[in-house]
Amino acid sequence: MKYRFIDHTADIAFEVYGKDLAELLENSAYAFYDAFIYTEKLKGSKQKVVEVEAEDEDLLLYRWLNELLFLFETEFFAGKDVKVEVSDSVAKGIIVGDRFTRSDVKVEPKAITMHKFGIRKEKDHLVAFVVVDI
């Protein structure tokens, strides 16, 4: 399982899983896009490179998701395929997707929140909890 949505009273919440930080970032992108866009409508004709840097894993995930939100809001871009590499404190992702129209949007995200935000280690994988304000 890559991610699962969690019932939340007013926002969108999801838990993301990955064997390492790169996979966790990839799966967080899939969860983000699945929550807000009808991804089956994306053809994958455009590519974006997203690079973020942070001194710890939690902040790296937070900045990563904020970059996805920025592209979503300013360029109307959403992805359907994501590949991330993490080296030292830098994450670089290649996102294949498309521009979307308002009719492709399920619900509009406003902000990545810090409410219960974080990454924890469980046995042989990482788990992140994310709440997005809508």
CORZI-V978656 format. One record per residue. PHI is phi in whole degrees, -180 to 180 (none if undefined). OMEGA is omega in whole degrees, -180 to 180 (NA if undefined). D_CENTER is the distance of its C-alpha to the mean C-alpha in whole Angstrom. Layout:
phi=<PHI | PHI>
omega=<OMEGA | OMEGA>
d_center=<D_CENTER | D_CENTER>
This chain:
phi=<none | -85 | -164 | -147 | -84 | -121 | -57 | -144 | -63 | -129 | -127 | -103 | -126 | -148 | -112 | -120 | -124 | -164 | -72 | -149 | -65 | -61 | -66 | -63 | -66 | -58 | -68 | -67 | -66 | -60 | -65 | -57 | -66 | -63 | -71 | -118 | -139 | -80 | -64 | -66 | -84 | -80 | -93 | 85 | -94 | -126 | -134 | -125 | -107 | -119 | -131 | -133 | -135 | -161 | -81 | -142 | -63 | -59 | -68 | -63 | -63 | -60 | -66 | -59 | -65 | -66 | -67 | -62 | -63 | -60 | -63 | -61 | -79 | -96 | -114 | 52 | -111 | -136 | -109 | -122 | -132 | -137 | -134 | -124 | -122 | -122 | -137 | 55 | -112 | -122 | -113 | -125 | -122 | -111 | -116 | -104 | -169 | -154 | -72 | -124 | -107 | -60 | -70 | -86 | -89 | -76 | -155 | -90 | -78 | -109 | -160 | -83 | -98 | -97 | -63 | 58 | -69 | 162 | -115 | -132 | -95 | -133 | 49 | -108 | -149 | -106 | -132 | -121 | -115 | -134 | -121 | -114 | -72 | -118>
omega=<-180 | -178 | 172 | 177 | -178 | 178 | 179 | -172 | -173 | -175 | 174 | 178 | 175 | 175 | -175 | -178 | 175 | 179 | 176 | -176 | 179 | 179 | 177 | 178 | 177 | -177 | 176 | 176 | 178 | 179 | 180 | -177 | 179 | -179 | -168 | -175 | 172 | -172 | 179 | 178 | -179 | -178 | -178 | -178 | -179 | 180 | 177 | 173 | -180 | 179 | 178 | -180 | 177 | -177 | 176 | -174 | -180 | -179 | 177 | 177 | -180 | 179 | 177 | -180 | 177 | 176 | 176 | 178 | 179 | 178 | 179 | -175 | -173 | -177 | -178 | -178 | 175 | -176 | 175 | 176 | -175 | 174 | -177 | 170 | 179 | 177 | -175 | -178 | -177 | 174 | 178 | -178 | 172 | -177 | 178 | -178 | -177 | 165 | 180 | 175 | -179 | 179 | 178 | -174 | 176 | 177 | -176 | 175 | 178 | -176 | 170 | -176 | 175 | -179 | -180 | -177 | 174 | 178 | 175 | 177 | 176 | 179 | -174 | -180 | 177 | 177 | 177 | 175 | -175 | 172 | 179 | 177 | 178 | NA>
d_center=<15 | 12 | 11 | 13 | 13 | 15 | 18 | 18 | 21 | 19 | 15 | 12 | 12 | 10 | 11 | 9 | 12 | 13 | 16 | 15 | 13 | 12 | 11 | 9 | 7 | 7 | 7 | 4 | 3 | 6 | 6 | 4 | 7 | 9 | 10 | 11 | 12 | 15 | 13 | 17 | 18 | 16 | 19 | 17 | 19 | 18 | 16 | 14 | 14 | 11 | 13 | 13 | 15 | 16 | 19 | 17 | 14 | 13 | 13 | 11 | 8 | 9 | 10 | 7 | 5 | 8 | 9 | 6 | 8 | 11 | 11 | 11 | 14 | 16 | 16 | 15 | 13 | 10 | 10 | 11 | 12 | 10 | 12 | 11 | 14 | 15 | 18 | 20 | 18 | 16 | 13 | 13 | 11 | 12 | 11 | 13 | 13 | 16 | 17 | 17 | 19 | 19 | 21 | 18 | 16 | 16 | 15 | 14 | 12 | 14 | 12 | 10 | 13 | 14 | 16 | 16 | 13 | 13 | 14 | 17 | 19 | 20 | 23 | 21 | 18 | 15 | 13 | 11 | 11 | 9 | 11 | 10 | 14 | 15>
